[in-house]
Amino acid sequence: MFWVFFFSAWFACVFWVTVLCCSGFLRCSVLIFFSGLLHFLVFGLLHFLVAAFCDFFLIVAAFFGFWIAAFLIAAHFLDGIKNIERSVKLSTDKNFLIQVKAIKLDTPVEPRYRFNTVAIHDPPQENL
């Protein structure tokens, strides 16, 4: 009974902390710690208040929460990898000497990276 509560509360913490981190609302490790502790206590209270129903509910919620959190983390990193690949492709172009500069945009919704490209010199123009 205790392990069911422990793992379901742990996966619920992982899910909500991941959602908050990916949305940009949590940036500090202290906030992540207290958020996890708060969710652990809340789900612990729920477990002891509604024990018969809560076991099944928390196991199902933890299962889906774990996969949603994994999907959010993967999507966040894949987006960053795609931007890095795009910048490398631009910087290795034969016709242009391009300087690629990554700028972190701090938005309240989601932290993103914008890549500015600056052409240092233009390619030679063909004579018409």
PyMOL CGO cylinders between C-alpha atoms (Angstrom):
from pymol import cmd
from pymol.cgo import CYLINDER

trace = [
    CYLINDER, 0.00, 0.00, 0.00, 2.79, 2.43, 0.88, 0.3, 1, 1, 1, 1, 1, 1,
    CYLINDER, 2.79, 2.43, 0.88, 4.74, 1.69, -2.33, 0.3, 1, 1, 1, 1, 1, 1,
    CYLINDER, 4.74, 1.69, -2.33, 1.66, 2.28, -4.48, 0.3, 1, 1, 1, 1, 1, 1,
    CYLINDER, 1.66, 2.28, -4.48, 1.25, 5.66, -2.82, 0.3, 1, 1, 1, 1, 1, 1,
    CYLINDER, 1.25, 5.66, -2.82, 4.96, 6.47, -3.06, 0.3, 1, 1, 1, 1, 1, 1,
    CYLINDER, 4.96, 6.47, -3.06, 5.40, 5.68, -6.77, 0.3, 1, 1, 1, 1, 1, 1,
    CYLINDER, 5.40, 5.68, -6.77, 2.10, 7.23, -7.83, 0.3, 1, 1, 1, 1, 1, 1,
    CYLINDER, 2.10, 7.23, -7.83, 2.91, 10.43, -5.93, 0.3, 1, 1, 1, 1, 1, 1,
    CYLINDER, 2.91, 10.43, -5.93, 6.45, 10.42, -7.36, 0.3, 1, 1, 1, 1, 1, 1,
    CYLINDER, 6.45, 10.42, -7.36, 5.24, 10.11, -10.97, 0.3, 1, 1, 1, 1, 1, 1,
    CYLINDER, 5.24, 10.11, -10.97, 2.63, 12.81, -10.35, 0.3, 1, 1, 1, 1, 1, 1,
    CYLINDER, 2.63, 12.81, -10.35, 5.42, 15.10, -9.08, 0.3, 1, 1, 1, 1, 1, 1,
    CYLINDER, 5.42, 15.10, -9.08, 7.56, 14.33, -12.12, 0.3, 1, 1, 1, 1, 1, 1,
    CYLINDER, 7.56, 14.33, -12.12, 4.64, 15.10, -14.42, 0.3, 1, 1, 1, 1, 1, 1,
    CYLINDER, 4.64, 15.10, -14.42, 3.69, 18.46, -12.93, 0.3, 1, 1, 1, 1, 1, 1,
    CYLINDER, 3.69, 18.46, -12.93, 7.26, 19.65, -12.40, 0.3, 1, 1, 1, 1, 1, 1,
    CYLINDER, 7.26, 19.65, -12.40, 8.05, 18.74, -16.03, 0.3, 1, 1, 1, 1, 1, 1,
    CYLINDER, 8.05, 18.74, -16.03, 5.00, 20.65, -17.27, 0.3, 1, 1, 1, 1, 1, 1,
    CYLINDER, 5.00, 20.65, -17.27, 5.99, 23.70, -15.24, 0.3, 1, 1, 1, 1, 1, 1,
    CYLINDER, 5.99, 23.70, -15.24, 9.63, 23.51, -16.37, 0.3, 1, 1, 1, 1, 1, 1,
    CYLINDER, 9.63, 23.51, -16.37, 8.75, 23.10, -20.05, 0.3, 1, 1, 1, 1, 1, 1,
    CYLINDER, 8.75, 23.10, -20.05, 6.30, 26.00, -19.88, 0.3, 1, 1, 1, 1, 1, 1,
    CYLINDER, 6.30, 26.00, -19.88, 9.02, 28.20, -18.39, 0.3, 1, 1, 1, 1, 1, 1,
    CYLINDER, 9.02, 28.20, -18.39, 7.37, 28.85, -15.03, 0.3, 1, 1, 1, 1, 1, 1,
    CYLINDER, 7.37, 28.85, -15.03, 9.95, 26.92, -12.99, 0.3, 1, 1, 1, 1, 1, 1,
    CYLINDER, 9.95, 26.92, -12.99, 13.58, 27.87, -13.44, 0.3, 1, 1, 1, 1, 1, 1,
    CYLINDER, 13.58, 27.87, -13.44, 15.01, 27.44, -9.95, 0.3, 1, 1, 1, 1, 1, 1,
    CYLINDER, 15.01, 27.44, -9.95, 15.94, 24.11, -8.36, 0.3, 1, 1, 1, 1, 1, 1,
    CYLINDER, 15.94, 24.11, -8.36, 14.51, 25.29, -5.02, 0.3, 1, 1, 1, 1, 1, 1,
    CYLINDER, 14.51, 25.29, -5.02, 11.13, 25.85, -6.66, 0.3, 1, 1, 1, 1, 1, 1,
    CYLINDER, 11.13, 25.85, -6.66, 11.32, 22.41, -8.25, 0.3, 1, 1, 1, 1, 1, 1,
    CYLINDER, 11.32, 22.41, -8.25, 12.09, 20.84, -4.86, 0.3, 1, 1, 1, 1, 1, 1,
    CYLINDER, 12.09, 20.84, -4.86, 9.21, 22.60, -3.09, 0.3, 1, 1, 1, 1, 1, 1,
    CYLINDER, 9.21, 22.60, -3.09, 6.82, 21.87, -5.94, 0.3, 1, 1, 1, 1, 1, 1,
    CYLINDER, 6.82, 21.87, -5.94, 7.68, 18.17, -5.74, 0.3, 1, 1, 1, 1, 1, 1,
    CYLINDER, 7.68, 18.17, -5.74, 7.29, 18.18, -1.96, 0.3, 1, 1, 1, 1, 1, 1,
    CYLINDER, 7.29, 18.18, -1.96, 3.93, 19.95, -2.19, 0.3, 1, 1, 1, 1, 1, 1,
    CYLINDER, 3.93, 19.95, -2.19, 2.60, 17.47, -4.74, 0.3, 1, 1, 1, 1, 1, 1,
    CYLINDER, 2.60, 17.47, -4.74, 3.89, 14.57, -2.67, 0.3, 1, 1, 1, 1, 1, 1,
    CYLINDER, 3.89, 14.57, -2.67, 2.01, 15.85, 0.40, 0.3, 1, 1, 1, 1, 1, 1,
    CYLINDER, 2.01, 15.85, 0.40, -1.18, 16.64, -1.53, 0.3, 1, 1, 1, 1, 1, 1,
    CYLINDER, -1.18, 16.64, -1.53, -1.30, 13.22, -3.18, 0.3, 1, 1, 1, 1, 1, 1,
    CYLINDER, -1.30, 13.22, -3.18, -0.45, 11.60, 0.15, 0.3, 1, 1, 1, 1, 1, 1,
    CYLINDER, -0.45, 11.60, 0.15, -3.41, 13.34, 1.77, 0.3, 1, 1, 1, 1, 1, 1,
    CYLINDER, -3.41, 13.34, 1.77, -5.66, 12.29, -1.12, 0.3, 1, 1, 1, 1, 1, 1,
    CYLINDER, -5.66, 12.29, -1.12, -4.47, 8.72, -0.76, 0.3, 1, 1, 1, 1, 1, 1,
    CYLINDER, -4.47, 8.72, -0.76, -5.34, 8.48, 2.91, 0.3, 1, 1, 1, 1, 1, 1,
    CYLINDER, -5.34, 8.48, 2.91, -8.67, 10.30, 2.49, 0.3, 1, 1, 1, 1, 1, 1,
    CYLINDER, -8.67, 10.30, 2.49, -10.02, 8.23, -0.38, 0.3, 1, 1, 1, 1, 1, 1,
    CYLINDER, -10.02, 8.23, -0.38, -7.92, 5.05, -0.12, 0.3, 1, 1, 1, 1, 1, 1,
    CYLINDER, -7.92, 5.05, -0.12, -10.18, 2.61, -1.96, 0.3, 1, 1, 1, 1, 1, 1,
    CYLINDER, -10.18, 2.61, -1.96, -10.69, 4.76, -5.06, 0.3, 1, 1, 1, 1, 1, 1,
    CYLINDER, -10.69, 4.76, -5.06, -7.42, 6.65, -4.93, 0.3, 1, 1, 1, 1, 1, 1,
    CYLINDER, -7.42, 6.65, -4.93, -5.13, 3.65, -5.48, 0.3, 1, 1, 1, 1, 1, 1,
    CYLINDER, -5.13, 3.65, -5.48, -6.55, 2.91, -8.91, 0.3, 1, 1, 1, 1, 1, 1,
    CYLINDER, -6.55, 2.91, -8.91, -6.87, 6.60, -9.82, 0.3, 1, 1, 1, 1, 1, 1,
    CYLINDER, -6.87, 6.60, -9.82, -3.28, 7.45, -8.88, 0.3, 1, 1, 1, 1, 1, 1,
    CYLINDER, -3.28, 7.45, -8.88, -1.82, 4.45, -10.68, 0.3, 1, 1, 1, 1, 1, 1,
    CYLINDER, -1.82, 4.45, -10.68, -3.65, 5.40, -13.88, 0.3, 1, 1, 1, 1, 1, 1,
    CYLINDER, -3.65, 5.40, -13.88, -2.76, 9.09, -13.45, 0.3, 1, 1, 1, 1, 1, 1,
    CYLINDER, -2.76, 9.09, -13.45, 0.88, 8.23, -12.77, 0.3, 1, 1, 1, 1, 1, 1,
    CYLINDER, 0.88, 8.23, -12.77, 1.07, 6.02, -15.86, 0.3, 1, 1, 1, 1, 1, 1,
    CYLINDER, 1.07, 6.02, -15.86, -0.32, 8.70, -18.18, 0.3, 1, 1, 1, 1, 1, 1,
    CYLINDER, -0.32, 8.70, -18.18, 1.55, 11.46, -16.36, 0.3, 1, 1, 1, 1, 1, 1,
    CYLINDER, 1.55, 11.46, -16.36, 4.86, 9.66, -16.88, 0.3, 1, 1, 1, 1, 1, 1,
    CYLINDER, 4.86, 9.66, -16.88, 4.32, 9.28, -20.63, 0.3, 1, 1, 1, 1, 1, 1,
    CYLINDER, 4.32, 9.28, -20.63, 3.06, 12.85, -21.05, 0.3, 1, 1, 1, 1, 1, 1,
    CYLINDER, 3.06, 12.85, -21.05, 6.10, 14.14, -19.17, 0.3, 1, 1, 1, 1, 1, 1,
    CYLINDER, 6.10, 14.14, -19.17, 8.41, 12.01, -21.34, 0.3, 1, 1, 1, 1, 1, 1,
    CYLINDER, 8.41, 12.01, -21.34, 6.71, 13.35, -24.48, 0.3, 1, 1, 1, 1, 1, 1,
    CYLINDER, 6.71, 13.35, -24.48, 7.06, 16.97, -23.33, 0.3, 1, 1, 1, 1, 1, 1,
    CYLINDER, 7.06, 16.97, -23.33, 10.75, 16.52, -22.54, 0.3, 1, 1, 1, 1, 1, 1,
    CYLINDER, 10.75, 16.52, -22.54, 11.40, 14.81, -25.89, 0.3, 1, 1, 1, 1, 1, 1,
    CYLINDER, 11.40, 14.81, -25.89, 9.51, 17.49, -27.82, 0.3, 1, 1, 1, 1, 1, 1,
    CYLINDER, 9.51, 17.49, -27.82, 11.42, 20.24, -26.04, 0.3, 1, 1, 1, 1, 1, 1,
    CYLINDER, 11.42, 20.24, -26.04, 14.83, 18.72, -26.83, 0.3, 1, 1, 1, 1, 1, 1,
    CYLINDER, 14.83, 18.72, -26.83, 13.90, 17.75, -30.40, 0.3, 1, 1, 1, 1, 1, 1,
    CYLINDER, 13.90, 17.75, -30.40, 12.86, 21.33, -31.09, 0.3, 1, 1, 1, 1, 1, 1,
    CYLINDER, 12.86, 21.33, -31.09, 16.27, 22.53, -29.87, 0.3, 1, 1, 1, 1, 1, 1,
    CYLINDER, 16.27, 22.53, -29.87, 18.10, 19.89, -31.93, 0.3, 1, 1, 1, 1, 1, 1,
    CYLINDER, 18.10, 19.89, -31.93, 16.16, 20.89, -35.05, 0.3, 1, 1, 1, 1, 1, 1,
    CYLINDER, 16.16, 20.89, -35.05, 17.16, 24.54, -34.58, 0.3, 1, 1, 1, 1, 1, 1,
    CYLINDER, 17.16, 24.54, -34.58, 20.81, 23.57, -34.07, 0.3, 1, 1, 1, 1, 1, 1,
    CYLINDER, 20.81, 23.57, -34.07, 20.77, 21.45, -37.24, 0.3, 1, 1, 1, 1, 1, 1,
    CYLINDER, 20.77, 21.45, -37.24, 19.25, 24.36, -39.17, 0.3, 1, 1, 1, 1, 1, 1,
    CYLINDER, 19.25, 24.36, -39.17, 21.93, 26.74, -37.91, 0.3, 1, 1, 1, 1, 1, 1,
    CYLINDER, 21.93, 26.74, -37.91, 24.73, 24.30, -38.78, 0.3, 1, 1, 1, 1, 1, 1,
    CYLINDER, 24.73, 24.30, -38.78, 23.31, 23.89, -42.28, 0.3, 1, 1, 1, 1, 1, 1,
    CYLINDER, 23.31, 23.89, -42.28, 23.24, 27.67, -42.70, 0.3, 1, 1, 1, 1, 1, 1,
    CYLINDER, 23.24, 27.67, -42.70, 26.75, 28.12, -41.34, 0.3, 1, 1, 1, 1, 1, 1,
    CYLINDER, 26.75, 28.12, -41.34, 28.24, 25.54, -43.72, 0.3, 1, 1, 1, 1, 1, 1,
    CYLINDER, 28.24, 25.54, -43.72, 26.71, 27.06, -46.87, 0.3, 1, 1, 1, 1, 1, 1,
    CYLINDER, 26.71, 27.06, -46.87, 29.39, 27.40, -49.59, 0.3, 1, 1, 1, 1, 1, 1,
    CYLINDER, 29.39, 27.40, -49.59, 28.11, 30.67, -51.11, 0.3, 1, 1, 1, 1, 1, 1,
    CYLINDER, 28.11, 30.67, -51.11, 27.89, 32.66, -47.91, 0.3, 1, 1, 1, 1, 1, 1,
    CYLINDER, 27.89, 32.66, -47.91, 30.10, 33.14, -44.92, 0.3, 1, 1, 1, 1, 1, 1,
    CYLINDER, 30.10, 33.14, -44.92, 27.42, 33.23, -42.25, 0.3, 1, 1, 1, 1, 1, 1,
    CYLINDER, 27.42, 33.23, -42.25, 27.73, 33.98, -38.57, 0.3, 1, 1, 1, 1, 1, 1,
    CYLINDER, 27.73, 33.98, -38.57, 25.04, 32.20, -36.57, 0.3, 1, 1, 1, 1, 1, 1,
    CYLINDER, 25.04, 32.20, -36.57, 24.09, 33.70, -33.24, 0.3, 1, 1, 1, 1, 1, 1,
    CYLINDER, 24.09, 33.70, -33.24, 21.70, 32.01, -30.81, 0.3, 1, 1, 1, 1, 1, 1,
    CYLINDER, 21.70, 32.01, -30.81, 19.56, 34.31, -28.69, 0.3, 1, 1, 1, 1, 1, 1,
    CYLINDER, 19.56, 34.31, -28.69, 17.49, 32.92, -25.85, 0.3, 1, 1, 1, 1, 1, 1,
    CYLINDER, 17.49, 32.92, -25.85, 14.02, 34.44, -25.79, 0.3, 1, 1, 1, 1, 1, 1,
    CYLINDER, 14.02, 34.44, -25.79, 12.61, 34.44, -22.27, 0.3, 1, 1, 1, 1, 1, 1,
    CYLINDER, 12.61, 34.44, -22.27, 8.87, 34.30, -22.72, 0.3, 1, 1, 1, 1, 1, 1,
    CYLINDER, 8.87, 34.30, -22.72, 6.36, 33.47, -20.00, 0.3, 1, 1, 1, 1, 1, 1,
    CYLINDER, 6.36, 33.47, -20.00, 4.97, 30.62, -22.09, 0.3, 1, 1, 1, 1, 1, 1,
    CYLINDER, 4.97, 30.62, -22.09, 8.03, 28.66, -23.18, 0.3, 1, 1, 1, 1, 1, 1,
    CYLINDER, 8.03, 28.66, -23.18, 11.73, 29.46, -23.41, 0.3, 1, 1, 1, 1, 1, 1,
    CYLINDER, 11.73, 29.46, -23.41, 12.82, 29.31, -27.03, 0.3, 1, 1, 1, 1, 1, 1,
    CYLINDER, 12.82, 29.31, -27.03, 15.96, 30.02, -28.98, 0.3, 1, 1, 1, 1, 1, 1,
    CYLINDER, 15.96, 30.02, -28.98, 16.01, 32.25, -32.03, 0.3, 1, 1, 1, 1, 1, 1,
    CYLINDER, 16.01, 32.25, -32.03, 18.92, 31.99, -34.42, 0.3, 1, 1, 1, 1, 1, 1,
    CYLINDER, 18.92, 31.99, -34.42, 20.04, 35.20, -36.09, 0.3, 1, 1, 1, 1, 1, 1,
    CYLINDER, 20.04, 35.20, -36.09, 22.07, 34.82, -39.24, 0.3, 1, 1, 1, 1, 1, 1,
    CYLINDER, 22.07, 34.82, -39.24, 24.33, 37.64, -40.36, 0.3, 1, 1, 1, 1, 1, 1,
    CYLINDER, 24.33, 37.64, -40.36, 25.87, 37.55, -43.84, 0.3, 1, 1, 1, 1, 1, 1,
    CYLINDER, 25.87, 37.55, -43.84, 29.45, 38.76, -43.49, 0.3, 1, 1, 1, 1, 1, 1,
    CYLINDER, 29.45, 38.76, -43.49, 29.90, 39.13, -47.23, 0.3, 1, 1, 1, 1, 1, 1,
    CYLINDER, 29.90, 39.13, -47.23, 27.62, 38.58, -50.20, 0.3, 1, 1, 1, 1, 1, 1,
    CYLINDER, 27.62, 38.58, -50.20, 28.40, 36.06, -52.92, 0.3, 1, 1, 1, 1, 1, 1,
    CYLINDER, 28.40, 36.06, -52.92, 29.75, 37.49, -56.16, 0.3, 1, 1, 1, 1, 1, 1,
    CYLINDER, 29.75, 37.49, -56.16, 26.99, 38.74, -58.45, 0.3, 1, 1, 1, 1, 1, 1,
    CYLINDER, 26.99, 38.74, -58.45, 26.81, 37.27, -61.92, 0.3, 1, 1, 1, 1, 1, 1,
    CYLINDER, 26.81, 37.27, -61.92, 27.20, 39.73, -64.76, 0.3, 1, 1, 1, 1, 1, 1,
    CYLINDER, 27.20, 39.73, -64.76, 24.10, 40.02, -66.87, 0.3, 1, 1, 1, 1, 1, 1,
]
cmd.load_cgo(trace, "trace")
